[in-house]
Amino acid sequence: MSTPPEGQDSAAAWPFAEPPDDEAVTLDRIVRGESPILLVARDDDGWQFLDGEHVFEEDGEVVLLGEALQLDPTLADLADLPVGWHARRPDVGRPWTRAEGEPEP
């Protein structure tokens, strides 16, 4: 079991199979707090934490998995999302809906 990221209760188990310092892709607007994470995808390349809006390559930002969990602690609910699946929610505070395959635009 990996060590939880800084600022997280050490008694709390790290929920992901990957370590907290594994890289994930998100968007600069999410990191800046301008957009919530509403779409999570997991593929052979790893985790993507997105807002469900149109994405341009220059919008992408690499973060550590531990940093992503700090941005949105509900991501822990998706730690067991299989490779090749995605999860979506309409708004923050609403439940995640999981589906196999790549997310549709």
BAKOLTI-238244 format. One record per atom (N, C-alpha, C): residue in three letters; atom name; x, y, z. Coordinates in Angstrom, 1 decimal. Each point is the difference from the previous one (the first is absolute). Layout:
<sites>
site residuo=ALA; atomo=CA; u=X; v=Y; w=Z
...
</sites>
This chain:
<sites>
site residuo=MET; atomo=N; u=0.9; v=-1.2; w=0.0
site residuo=MET; atomo=CA; u=-0.9; v=1.2; w=0.0
site residuo=MET; atomo=C; u=0.9; v=1.2; w=0.0
site residuo=SER; atomo=N; u=-0.3; v=1.0; w=-0.8
site residuo=SER; atomo=CA; u=0.7; v=1.2; w=-0.1
site residuo=SER; atomo=C; u=-0.2; v=1.0; w=1.1
site residuo=THR; atomo=N; u=0.9; v=0.9; w=0.2
site residuo=THR; atomo=CA; u=-0.2; v=1.1; w=1.0
site residuo=THR; atomo=C; u=-1.0; v=1.0; w=-0.5
site residuo=PRO; atomo=N; u=-0.9; v=0.5; w=0.8
site residuo=PRO; atomo=CA; u=-0.9; v=1.0; w=-0.5
site residuo=PRO; atomo=C; u=0.7; v=1.3; w=-0.2
site residuo=PRO; atomo=N; u=-0.5; v=0.8; w=-0.9
site residuo=PRO; atomo=CA; u=0.6; v=1.3; w=-0.4
site residuo=PRO; atomo=C; u=0.1; v=0.9; w=1.2
site residuo=GLU; atomo=N; u=0.9; v=1.0; w=0.0
site residuo=GLU; atomo=CA; u=0.1; v=0.9; w=1.1
site residuo=GLU; atomo=C; u=-1.3; v=0.7; w=0.2
site residuo=GLY; atomo=N; u=-0.4; v=0.2; w=1.3
site residuo=GLY; atomo=CA; u=-1.2; v=0.7; w=0.3
site residuo=GLY; atomo=C; u=-1.2; v=-1.0; w=0.2
site residuo=GLN; atomo=N; u=0.2; v=-1.2; w=-0.4
site residuo=GLN; atomo=CA; u=-1.0; v=-1.0; w=0.2
site residuo=GLN; atomo=C; u=0.2; v=-0.8; w=1.2
site residuo=ASP; atomo=N; u=-1.0; v=-0.4; w=0.7
site residuo=ASP; atomo=CA; u=0.1; v=-0.8; w=1.2
site residuo=ASP; atomo=C; u=0.8; v=-1.3; w=-0.2
site residuo=SER; atomo=N; u=1.1; v=-0.2; w=0.7
site residuo=SER; atomo=CA; u=0.8; v=-1.1; w=-0.2
site residuo=SER; atomo=C; u=-0.7; v=-1.3; w=0.4
site residuo=ALA; atomo=N; u=-1.1; v=0.1; w=0.8
site residuo=ALA; atomo=CA; u=-0.7; v=-1.2; w=0.4
site residuo=ALA; atomo=C; u=-0.9; v=-0.4; w=-1.2
site residuo=ALA; atomo=N; u=-0.4; v=0.9; w=-0.9
site residuo=ALA; atomo=CA; u=-0.8; v=-0.3; w=-1.1
site residuo=ALA; atomo=C; u=0.8; v=-0.8; w=-1.0
site residuo=ALA; atomo=N; u=-0.6; v=-1.1; w=-0.5
site residuo=ALA; atomo=CA; u=0.7; v=-0.8; w=-1.0
site residuo=ALA; atomo=C; u=0.0; v=0.7; w=-1.4
site residuo=TRP; atomo=N; u=1.1; v=-0.1; w=-0.7
site residuo=TRP; atomo=CA; u=0.1; v=0.6; w=-1.3
site residuo=TRP; atomo=C; u=-0.9; v=-0.8; w=-0.9
site residuo=PRO; atomo=N; u=-1.0; v=0.6; w=-0.7
site residuo=PRO; atomo=CA; u=-1.0; v=-0.8; w=-0.7
site residuo=PRO; atomo=C; u=0.4; v=-0.6; w=-1.4
site residuo=PHE; atomo=N; u=1.0; v=0.6; w=-0.6
site residuo=PHE; atomo=CA; u=0.4; v=-0.4; w=-1.4
site residuo=PHE; atomo=C; u=1.0; v=-1.1; w=0.1
site residuo=ALA; atomo=N; u=0.0; v=-0.8; w=-1.1
site residuo=ALA; atomo=CA; u=1.1; v=-1.0; w=-0.1
site residuo=ALA; atomo=C; u=1.3; v=0.6; w=-0.4
site residuo=GLU; atomo=N; u=-0.1; v=1.1; w=-0.7
site residuo=GLU; atomo=CA; u=1.2; v=0.8; w=-0.4
site residuo=GLU; atomo=C; u=0.5; v=0.9; w=1.2
site residuo=PRO; atomo=N; u=1.3; v=0.2; w=0.1
site residuo=PRO; atomo=CA; u=0.4; v=0.9; w=1.1
site residuo=PRO; atomo=C; u=-0.4; v=1.5; w=-0.2
site residuo=PRO; atomo=N; u=0.0; v=0.7; w=1.1
site residuo=PRO; atomo=CA; u=-0.4; v=1.5; w=-0.1
site residuo=PRO; atomo=C; u=0.9; v=0.8; w=-0.9
site residuo=ASP; atomo=N; u=1.2; v=-0.4; w=-0.3
site residuo=ASP; atomo=CA; u=0.9; v=0.7; w=-0.9
site residuo=ASP; atomo=C; u=-0.1; v=-0.4; w=-1.4
site residuo=ASP; atomo=N; u=-1.0; v=-0.9; w=-0.4
site residuo=ASP; atomo=CA; u=-0.2; v=-0.3; w=-1.3
site residuo=ASP; atomo=C; u=-0.6; v=1.2; w=-0.8
site residuo=GLU; atomo=N; u=0.3; v=0.2; w=-1.2
site residuo=GLU; atomo=CA; u=-0.5; v=1.1; w=-0.8
site residuo=GLU; atomo=C; u=-1.4; v=-0.2; w=-0.5
site residuo=ALA; atomo=N; u=-0.8; v=1.0; w=-0.1
site residuo=ALA; atomo=CA; u=-1.3; v=0.0; w=-0.6
site residuo=ALA; atomo=C; u=-0.2; v=1.2; w=-0.8
site residuo=VAL; atomo=N; u=-0.9; v=0.0; w=-0.9
site residuo=VAL; atomo=CA; u=-0.3; v=1.1; w=-0.9
site residuo=VAL; atomo=C; u=-1.3; v=0.7; w=0.5
site residuo=THR; atomo=N; u=0.1; v=1.3; w=0.1
site residuo=THR; atomo=CA; u=-1.2; v=0.8; w=0.3
site residuo=THR; atomo=C; u=0.1; v=1.3; w=-0.9
site residuo=LEU; atomo=N; u=-0.8; v=1.0; w=0.4
site residuo=LEU; atomo=CA; u=0.0; v=1.2; w=-0.8
site residuo=LEU; atomo=C; u=0.4; v=1.2; w=0.9
site residuo=ASP; atomo=N; u=0.7; v=1.0; w=-0.7
site residuo=ASP; atomo=CA; u=0.4; v=1.2; w=0.8
site residuo=ASP; atomo=C; u=-1.1; v=0.6; w=0.7
site residuo=ARG; atomo=N; u=-1.2; v=0.1; w=-0.6
site residuo=ARG; atomo=CA; u=-1.1; v=0.7; w=0.6
site residuo=ARG; atomo=C; u=-0.5; v=-0.8; w=1.2
site residuo=ILE; atomo=N; u=0.2; v=-1.3; w=0.1
site residuo=ILE; atomo=CA; u=-0.4; v=-0.7; w=1.2
site residuo=ILE; atomo=C; u=1.0; v=0.3; w=1.1
site residuo=VAL; atomo=N; u=1.3; v=0.0; w=-0.3
site residuo=VAL; atomo=CA; u=1.1; v=0.3; w=1.0
site residuo=VAL; atomo=C; u=-0.2; v=1.4; w=0.5
site residuo=ARG; atomo=N; u=-0.5; v=0.9; w=-0.8
site residuo=ARG; atomo=CA; u=-0.2; v=1.4; w=0.5
site residuo=ARG; atomo=C; u=-1.3; v=0.2; w=0.7
site residuo=GLY; atomo=N; u=-0.8; v=-1.1; w=0.1
site residuo=GLY; atomo=CA; u=-1.3; v=0.1; w=0.7
site residuo=GLY; atomo=C; u=-1.1; v=0.6; w=-0.7
site residuo=GLU; atomo=N; u=0.2; v=0.1; w=-1.4
site residuo=GLU; atomo=CA; u=-1.0; v=0.7; w=-0.8
site residuo=GLU; atomo=C; u=-1.1; v=-1.0; w=-0.5
site residuo=SER; atomo=N; u=0.3; v=-1.3; w=0.0
site residuo=SER; atomo=CA; u=-0.8; v=-1.1; w=-0.5
site residuo=SER; atomo=C; u=0.0; v=-1.2; w=1.0
site residuo=PRO; atomo=N; u=-1.1; v=-0.6; w=0.2
site residuo=PRO; atomo=CA; u=0.0; v=-1.3; w=0.8
site residuo=PRO; atomo=C; u=0.4; v=-1.2; w=-0.8
site residuo=ILE; atomo=N; u=0.4; v=-1.0; w=0.6
site residuo=ILE; atomo=CA; u=0.2; v=-1.3; w=-0.6
site residuo=ILE; atomo=C; u=-1.4; v=-0.7; w=-0.1
site residuo=LEU; atomo=N; u=-0.4; v=-0.2; w=-1.3
site residuo=LEU; atomo=CA; u=-1.3; v=-0.6; w=-0.2
site residuo=LEU; atomo=C; u=0.1; v=-1.3; w=-0.9
site residuo=LEU; atomo=N; u=1.2; v=-0.2; w=-0.5
site residuo=LEU; atomo=CA; u=0.3; v=-1.2; w=-0.9
site residuo=LEU; atomo=C; u=1.3; v=-0.6; w=0.4
site residuo=VAL; atomo=N; u=0.0; v=-1.3; w=0.3
site residuo=VAL; atomo=CA; u=1.3; v=-0.7; w=0.3
site residuo=VAL; atomo=C; u=0.1; v=-1.1; w=-1.0
site residuo=ALA; atomo=N; u=1.1; v=-0.1; w=-0.7
site residuo=ALA; atomo=CA; u=0.3; v=-1.1; w=-0.9
site residuo=ALA; atomo=C; u=1.3; v=-0.8; w=0.4
site residuo=ARG; atomo=N; u=0.0; v=-1.2; w=-0.2
site residuo=ARG; atomo=CA; u=1.2; v=-0.8; w=0.3
site residuo=ARG; atomo=C; u=0.3; v=-0.9; w=-1.2
site residuo=ASP; atomo=N; u=1.2; v=0.2; w=-0.5
site residuo=ASP; atomo=CA; u=0.4; v=-0.9; w=-1.2
site residuo=ASP; atomo=C; u=1.3; v=-0.5; w=0.3
site residuo=ASP; atomo=N; u=0.6; v=-0.7; w=-1.0
site residuo=ASP; atomo=CA; u=1.3; v=-0.6; w=0.2
site residuo=ASP; atomo=C; u=1.1; v=1.0; w=0.3
site residuo=ASP; atomo=N; u=-0.2; v=1.3; w=-0.3
site residuo=ASP; atomo=CA; u=1.0; v=1.0; w=0.4
site residuo=ASP; atomo=C; u=-0.2; v=0.6; w=1.4
site residuo=GLY; atomo=N; u=-1.1; v=-0.3; w=0.6
site residuo=GLY; atomo=CA; u=-0.3; v=0.5; w=1.4
site residuo=GLY; atomo=C; u=-1.3; v=0.7; w=0.1
site residuo=TRP; atomo=N; u=0.0; v=0.9; w=1.0
site residuo=TRP; atomo=CA; u=-1.2; v=0.7; w=0.4
site residuo=TRP; atomo=C; u=-0.1; v=1.3; w=-0.7
site residuo=GLN; atomo=N; u=-1.3; v=0.4; w=-0.3
site residuo=GLN; atomo=CA; u=-0.2; v=1.4; w=-0.5
site residuo=GLN; atomo=C; u=-1.2; v=0.5; w=0.8
site residuo=PHE; atomo=N; u=0.2; v=1.2; w=0.5
site residuo=PHE; atomo=CA; u=-1.0; v=0.7; w=0.8
site residuo=PHE; atomo=C; u=-0.4; v=1.3; w=-0.7
site residuo=LEU; atomo=N; u=-1.2; v=0.0; w=-0.6
site residuo=LEU; atomo=CA; u=-0.5; v=1.0; w=-0.9
site residuo=LEU; atomo=C; u=-1.3; v=0.6; w=0.5
site residuo=ASP; atomo=N; u=-0.4; v=1.1; w=-0.7
site residuo=ASP; atomo=CA; u=-1.2; v=0.7; w=0.3
site residuo=ASP; atomo=C; u=-1.2; v=-0.3; w=-0.9
site residuo=GLY; atomo=N; u=0.2; v=-0.9; w=-1.0
site residuo=GLY; atomo=CA; u=-1.0; v=-0.3; w=-0.9
site residuo=GLY; atomo=C; u=-0.2; v=1.0; w=-1.2
site residuo=GLU; atomo=N; u=0.7; v=1.1; w=0.0
site residuo=GLU; atomo=CA; u=-0.1; v=1.0; w=-1.0
site residuo=GLU; atomo=C; u=1.1; v=-0.4; w=-1.1
site residuo=HIS; atomo=N; u=-0.1; v=0.7; w=-1.1
site residuo=HIS; atomo=CA; u=0.9; v=-0.2; w=-1.1
site residuo=HIS; atomo=C; u=1.4; v=0.3; w=0.5
site residuo=VAL; atomo=N; u=1.0; v=-0.8; w=-0.4
site residuo=VAL; atomo=CA; u=1.3; v=0.1; w=0.4
site residuo=VAL; atomo=C; u=1.0; v=0.2; w=-1.1
site residuo=PHE; atomo=N; u=0.9; v=0.9; w=0.1
site residuo=PHE; atomo=CA; u=1.1; v=0.2; w=-1.0
site residuo=PHE; atomo=C; u=1.2; v=-0.5; w=0.7
site residuo=GLU; atomo=N; u=1.0; v=-0.5; w=-0.8
site residuo=GLU; atomo=CA; u=1.2; v=-0.5; w=0.6
site residuo=GLU; atomo=C; u=0.7; v=1.0; w=0.9
site residuo=GLU; atomo=N; u=0.0; v=1.2; w=-0.3
site residuo=GLU; atomo=CA; u=0.6; v=1.0; w=0.8
site residuo=GLU; atomo=C; u=-0.6; v=0.2; w=1.4
site residuo=ASP; atomo=N; u=-1.3; v=-0.5; w=0.1
site residuo=ASP; atomo=CA; u=-0.7; v=0.1; w=1.3
site residuo=ASP; atomo=C; u=0.5; v=-1.0; w=1.0
site residuo=GLY; atomo=N; u=0.7; v=-1.0; w=-0.5
site residuo=GLY; atomo=CA; u=0.4; v=-1.1; w=0.9
site residuo=GLY; atomo=C; u=1.1; v=0.4; w=1.0
site residuo=GLU; atomo=N; u=0.0; v=-0.7; w=1.1
site residuo=GLU; atomo=CA; u=1.0; v=0.2; w=1.1
site residuo=GLU; atomo=C; u=0.2; v=-1.3; w=0.7
site residuo=VAL; atomo=N; u=1.3; v=-0.3; w=0.2
site residuo=VAL; atomo=CA; u=0.3; v=-1.2; w=0.7
site residuo=VAL; atomo=C; u=0.1; v=0.3; w=1.5
site residuo=VAL; atomo=N; u=-0.7; v=-0.8; w=0.8
site residuo=VAL; atomo=CA; u=0.0; v=0.1; w=1.5
site residuo=VAL; atomo=C; u=0.3; v=-1.4; w=0.6
site residuo=LEU; atomo=N; u=0.4; v=0.0; w=1.2
site residuo=LEU; atomo=CA; u=0.2; v=-1.2; w=0.7
site residuo=LEU; atomo=C; u=-1.4; v=-0.5; w=0.5
site residuo=LEU; atomo=N; u=-0.2; v=-1.4; w=0.0
site residuo=LEU; atomo=CA; u=-1.2; v=-0.5; w=0.4
site residuo=LEU; atomo=C; u=-0.5; v=0.5; w=1.4
site residuo=GLY; atomo=N; u=1.0; v=0.1; w=0.9
site residuo=GLY; atomo=CA; u=-0.3; v=0.6; w=1.3
site residuo=GLY; atomo=C; u=-0.5; v=1.4; w=0.0
site residuo=GLU; atomo=N; u=0.5; v=0.8; w=-1.0
site residuo=GLU; atomo=CA; u=-0.5; v=1.4; w=-0.1
site residuo=GLU; atomo=C; u=-1.4; v=0.0; w=-0.6
site residuo=ALA; atomo=N; u=-0.3; v=-0.9; w=-0.9
site residuo=ALA; atomo=CA; u=-1.4; v=-0.1; w=-0.5
site residuo=ALA; atomo=C; u=-1.0; v=-0.4; w=1.1
site residuo=LEU; atomo=N; u=0.4; v=-0.9; w=0.9
site residuo=LEU; atomo=CA; u=-0.9; v=-0.4; w=1.1
site residuo=LEU; atomo=C; u=-0.2; v=1.2; w=0.9
site residuo=GLN; atomo=N; u=1.0; v=0.9; w=0.2
site residuo=GLN; atomo=CA; u=-0.1; v=1.2; w=0.8
site residuo=GLN; atomo=C; u=-1.0; v=1.0; w=-0.7
site residuo=LEU; atomo=N; u=0.0; v=0.0; w=-1.3
site residuo=LEU; atomo=CA; u=-0.9; v=0.9; w=-0.7
site residuo=LEU; atomo=C; u=-1.4; v=-0.4; w=0.2
site residuo=ASP; atomo=N; u=-0.2; v=-1.4; w=0.0
site residuo=ASP; atomo=CA; u=-1.4; v=-0.5; w=0.1
site residuo=ASP; atomo=C; u=0.1; v=-1.3; w=0.7
site residuo=PRO; atomo=N; u=-0.3; v=0.0; w=1.3
site residuo=PRO; atomo=CA; u=0.1; v=-1.3; w=0.8
site residuo=PRO; atomo=C; u=-1.0; v=-1.1; w=-0.4
site residuo=THR; atomo=N; u=-1.0; v=0.4; w=-0.8
site residuo=THR; atomo=CA; u=-1.0; v=-1.0; w=-0.4
site residuo=THR; atomo=C; u=0.7; v=-1.0; w=-1.1
site residuo=LEU; atomo=N; u=1.1; v=0.4; w=-0.5
site residuo=LEU; atomo=CA; u=0.7; v=-0.9; w=-0.9
site residuo=LEU; atomo=C; u=0.4; v=-1.3; w=0.6
site residuo=ALA; atomo=N; u=0.1; v=0.0; w=1.3
site residuo=ALA; atomo=CA; u=0.2; v=-1.3; w=0.7
site residuo=ALA; atomo=C; u=-1.1; v=-1.0; w=-0.3
site residuo=ASP; atomo=N; u=-1.2; v=0.5; w=-0.2
site residuo=ASP; atomo=CA; u=-1.1; v=-0.9; w=-0.4
site residuo=ASP; atomo=C; u=0.2; v=-0.8; w=-1.3
site residuo=LEU; atomo=N; u=0.9; v=0.6; w=-0.8
site residuo=LEU; atomo=CA; u=0.3; v=-0.6; w=-1.3
site residuo=LEU; atomo=C; u=1.3; v=-0.8; w=-0.1
site residuo=ALA; atomo=N; u=0.7; v=-0.2; w=1.1
site residuo=ALA; atomo=CA; u=1.3; v=-0.6; w=0.0
site residuo=ALA; atomo=C; u=0.0; v=-1.4; w=-0.6
site residuo=ASP; atomo=N; u=-1.2; v=-0.6; w=0.1
site residuo=ASP; atomo=CA; u=0.0; v=-1.4; w=-0.6
site residuo=ASP; atomo=C; u=-0.6; v=0.0; w=-1.4
site residuo=LEU; atomo=N; u=-0.1; v=1.2; w=-0.7
site residuo=LEU; atomo=CA; u=-0.4; v=0.0; w=-1.4
site residuo=LEU; atomo=C; u=0.9; v=-0.8; w=-0.9
site residuo=PRO; atomo=N; u=-0.5; v=-0.9; w=-0.7
site residuo=PRO; atomo=CA; u=0.8; v=-0.9; w=-0.8
site residuo=PRO; atomo=C; u=0.6; v=0.8; w=-1.2
site residuo=VAL; atomo=N; u=1.2; v=-0.4; w=-0.5
site residuo=VAL; atomo=CA; u=0.6; v=0.5; w=-1.2
site residuo=VAL; atomo=C; u=-1.0; v=-0.2; w=-1.1
site residuo=GLY; atomo=N; u=-0.2; v=1.1; w=-0.8
site residuo=GLY; atomo=CA; u=-1.0; v=-0.1; w=-1.1
site residuo=GLY; atomo=C; u=-1.4; v=0.5; w=0.3
site residuo=TRP; atomo=N; u=-0.1; v=0.5; w=1.2
site residuo=TRP; atomo=CA; u=-1.3; v=0.5; w=0.5
site residuo=TRP; atomo=C; u=0.1; v=1.5; w=0.3
site residuo=HIS; atomo=N; u=-1.2; v=0.6; w=0.1
site residuo=HIS; atomo=CA; u=0.0; v=1.4; w=0.4
site residuo=HIS; atomo=C; u=-1.2; v=0.2; w=1.0
site residuo=ALA; atomo=N; u=0.0; v=1.2; w=0.6
site residuo=ALA; atomo=CA; u=-1.1; v=0.3; w=1.0
site residuo=ALA; atomo=C; u=-0.3; v=1.5; w=-0.3
site residuo=ARG; atomo=N; u=-1.3; v=0.3; w=0.2
site residuo=ARG; atomo=CA; u=-0.4; v=1.3; w=-0.3
site residuo=ARG; atomo=C; u=-1.1; v=0.4; w=1.1
site residuo=ARG; atomo=N; u=-0.1; v=1.3; w=0.3
site residuo=ARG; atomo=CA; u=-1.1; v=0.5; w=0.8
site residuo=ARG; atomo=C; u=-0.4; v=1.4; w=-0.5
site residuo=PRO; atomo=N; u=-1.3; v=0.3; w=0.2
site residuo=PRO; atomo=CA; u=-0.4; v=1.3; w=-0.6
site residuo=PRO; atomo=C; u=0.4; v=1.2; w=0.8
site residuo=ASP; atomo=N; u=0.3; v=-0.1; w=1.3
site residuo=ASP; atomo=CA; u=0.4; v=1.1; w=0.8
site residuo=ASP; atomo=C; u=0.7; v=-0.5; w=1.2
site residuo=VAL; atomo=N; u=0.8; v=0.8; w=0.6
site residuo=VAL; atomo=CA; u=0.7; v=-0.3; w=1.3
site residuo=VAL; atomo=C; u=-1.1; v=-0.4; w=1.0
site residuo=GLY; atomo=N; u=0.3; v=-1.0; w=0.8
site residuo=GLY; atomo=CA; u=-1.0; v=-0.4; w=1.0
site residuo=GLY; atomo=C; u=-1.0; v=-1.1; w=-0.5
site residuo=ARG; atomo=N; u=0.0; v=-0.2; w=-1.3
site residuo=ARG; atomo=CA; u=-0.9; v=-1.0; w=-0.6
site residuo=ARG; atomo=C; u=0.8; v=-1.3; w=-0.1
site residuo=PRO; atomo=N; u=-0.7; v=-1.1; w=0.0
site residuo=PRO; atomo=CA; u=0.8; v=-1.3; w=-0.1
site residuo=PRO; atomo=C; u=0.6; v=-0.2; w=-1.4
site residuo=TRP; atomo=N; u=1.1; v=-0.8; w=0.1
site residuo=TRP; atomo=CA; u=0.7; v=-0.3; w=-1.3
site residuo=TRP; atomo=C; u=-0.7; v=-1.2; w=-0.7
site residuo=THR; atomo=N; u=-0.1; v=0.1; w=-1.3
site residuo=THR; atomo=CA; u=-0.5; v=-1.1; w=-0.8
site residuo=THR; atomo=C; u=1.1; v=-0.6; w=-0.8
site residuo=ARG; atomo=N; u=0.2; v=-1.3; w=0.1
site residuo=ARG; atomo=CA; u=1.1; v=-0.7; w=-0.6
site residuo=ARG; atomo=C; u=-0.5; v=-0.6; w=-1.3
site residuo=ALA; atomo=N; u=0.9; v=-0.1; w=-1.0
site residuo=ALA; atomo=CA; u=-0.3; v=-0.7; w=-1.3
site residuo=ALA; atomo=C; u=1.3; v=-0.5; w=-0.6
site residuo=GLU; atomo=N; u=-0.2; v=-1.1; w=-0.7
site residuo=GLU; atomo=CA; u=1.2; v=-0.6; w=-0.7
site residuo=GLU; atomo=C; u=0.2; v=0.8; w=-1.3
site residuo=GLY; atomo=N; u=1.3; v=0.1; w=-0.4
site residuo=GLY; atomo=CA; u=0.3; v=0.6; w=-1.2
site residuo=GLY; atomo=C; u=0.4; v=1.5; w=0.2
site residuo=GLU; atomo=N; u=0.4; v=0.6; w=-1.2
site residuo=GLU; atomo=CA; u=0.4; v=1.4; w=0.1
site residuo=GLU; atomo=C; u=-1.3; v=0.9; w=0.1
site residuo=PRO; atomo=N; u=0.2; v=1.1; w=0.7
site residuo=PRO; atomo=CA; u=-1.2; v=0.9; w=0.1
site residuo=PRO; atomo=C; u=-0.3; v=0.6; w=-1.3
site residuo=GLU; atomo=N; u=-1.3; v=0.2; w=-0.2
site residuo=GLU; atomo=CA; u=-0.5; v=0.7; w=-1.2
site residuo=GLU; atomo=C; u=0.0; v=1.5; w=0.3
site residuo=PRO; atomo=N; u=0.2; v=0.8; w=-1.1
site residuo=PRO; atomo=CA; u=0.1; v=1.5; w=0.3
site residuo=PRO; atomo=C; u=-1.3; v=0.5; w=0.4
</sites>
